[in-house]
Amino acid sequence: MRSVRYFAISALLAWGMTLLPVPFTSAVSAKALPEWIDEDNLSRHMDHLARLPRPPATETEFAAGAYALETLRSYGYQTSLQPFYYYTYRKPSTLSFQVEGSTQSWNPSGLAFGSNGVANAPIVDSGQGTATDFENGKARGNIAFVKRGSITFAEKVRQAAAAGAVAVIIWNDRESEWKGTLVEPLDMSVPVIALSKEQGLLLQKKLQANQQVKATVKVEGSYSSKETSSNFVATRKPAGGGTGQIVMVTAHHDSTPSSPGANYGAAGLAVMLELARTLAERPIDTEIRFVSFGAVSAGEKGPRAYVSTLTKEEKEKIIAAYSLDGVGSQDAKELLVTTVQRTKNLPVQLAEKAGARFSTAVEDQVSGFREDRVLAQEDIPSAIITRPPVNHLRNNPDDTAEKISLEQLTKTAQMMFVAVTQITDSSTSAYPIVKERYTVQRAVEEEEI
C-alpha cells in the first residue's frame, strides 16, 4: 500500500505541476479583490478533486489529498503529511441471547468491535467487571454478568477474558437507550452483548434467588478492519514573532463511496486552495494554517486524529477556525456561517463583517460528520461556512462537478479572504483570546463507559 501511495504522490507531482498556477507575488487591497480570485484555478481544482468518489482509506482519497498538498507546497507553504489509522466495524448478522428454561423474550444489543463467538454456560454475577470483582475465580468457564459503570466497556471485557469467562453480558445502569463501543478490537476478548436496565434487573433477580441460570450468547458475522488515511497540513508563519496566534481554514478531501462529493468535499477544498494562493505572499503577523482532513465521512476520523497531535498551548493559540463545506452548488443561495453552539464567536463575527450571514436555523439542518464540531470539542473557536439548501445532494451520486457554480466558489473565496485578513494583516491588532467551554456531542453517540 505504501509503495502505491508514494507512486500516486509522485505521479501527481509530475502531472499536476504543469497545471498549477504560478504563485501570486503582488500585494493588492481588498477593493481589488474580485480580480484576485481566479475562476480558472477553481475550475482546475474541481476537475482534479471531483472526478471520482473518494471513500476514506482509498487511493482516490489519498490522491485528492496529495494534489492539495502539492498545490499548497507550490505556493510556498510548509507542508506535512500526517497519516493515521482507524478501525471500521460491521455489525453482526446474528446476535442472540437465550436463557434455558425461560420463556422470557430478550432484546440484546451489540457493542461495536465486540468479538464473534458462541458461548453456552451458566451466568455468574461479576459486579461491575473490575479486576477485584473477578478475584473469586467464579467467572472461569462461565458467562460474566456485569453492570455498566466505573470502568470502560473495553476494560470490563478484558478483565472478563483474563478471568477465563467465555462471554460477557453488560447491563445498563440507567433508563436511557445506549450504543456501546469497545472503541477498537481488543487484544483479549470474548463475545459480549448488552441488555437494558429493565432486563438486566430481571436477570439479576434470578441470580440473587440462587437460581442457576444457564444461557447461550451468540454473536456471529461481525467484522473489523484497520484502515489508514491521512491529513494534509500547510502552514505559513509570520516573519519575526508576530502575534503568536493562529487562524485555521479546513476542508476535507474524502467523500462517501457512492458520491463524487463535488459540493460536499471538493468545493470547500477548491476554495481553500485558492484562498491559500491569495494569501501566499501577503504580509501577515499571524500564522495561517490550512488543513485538508481525510476520513471525515468515516466518523470524523481525520479531525480527531489531527486534534490529538495538538498540544494544549497550540490549541490555545488558535483564535479562529473555519470549516468549508457545501459552498458551491449552482442551486445554492446566500453564504451562511454558523457554529455548533449557535453563538457568535470570533470566526462568526469576522465572517459577518466579510459578508456571510449568521444563522442558527442552518445549524439544525447541517447533518453528517463535520470537522468544525471536533475542533469545537477541543475549545477551539470554530465555525462552518456553507450555503443552503443545506444537505442538497449530500452523499448522492448526482453531487458532481457539473452542478458546481464557479461564481458561488468565487464569492466564498472572496468572503474568506476578507474574514481571514482581518486577523492576519499586520495593520490589525491581535485579538483577545476568548475561550468558551463547549458542550457539543459527537455525531454518533457511541459510549465507551
Buried (B, 14 or more C-beta within 10 A) or exposed (E): EEEEBEEBBEEBBEEBEEEBBEEBEEEEEBEEBEEBBBEEBBBBBBEBBBBBBBBBBBBBBBBBBBBBBBBBBBBBBEBEBBEBEBBBBEEBEEBBBBBEEBEEEBEBBBBBBBBBBBBBBBBBBBBBBBEEBBEEEBBEEBBBBBBBBBBBBBBBBBBBBEBBBBBBBBBBBEEEEBEBBBBBBBEEBBBBBBBBBEBBEBBBEBBEEEEEBBBBBBBEEBEBEEBBBBBBBBBBBBEEEBBBBBBBBBBBBBBBEEBBBBBBBBBBBBBBBBBBBBBBBBEBBBBBBBBBBBBBBBBBBBBBBBBEEBEEEEBBBBBBBBBBBBBBBEEBEEBBBBBBBBBBBBBBBBBBEBBBEBBEEBBEBBEBBBBBBBBBBBBBBBBBBBBBEBBBBBBBEEBBBEBBBBEBBBBBBBBBBBBBBBBBBBEEEEBEEEEEEBEBEBBEEBBBE
